[in-house]
């Protein structure tokens, strides 16, 4: 990926997102999802919860960068926990 001037963390991040999407696609083919109501105020499917989780994690990282000087690993761990909670009970 040198022609794109990507760093290793950037490559790993986007590879991780690709793997998540491939996994969600396989999961959808294996067991189709139905909309359900969790703690979110709307009925959602697994894909909806994944999208909401990725979007909110991005915003949380931007807020973290804007308001603190702390390392990103802290908010990254918080976002992983958030995604797990959201996928399970969202």
Buried (B, 14 or more C-beta within 10 A) or exposed (E): EEEEEEEEEEEEEEEEEEEBEEEBEEEEEEEEBEEEEBEBEEEBBBBBBBEBBBEBBEEBBEEBEEEEEEEEEEBBEBBEEBBEEBBEEB
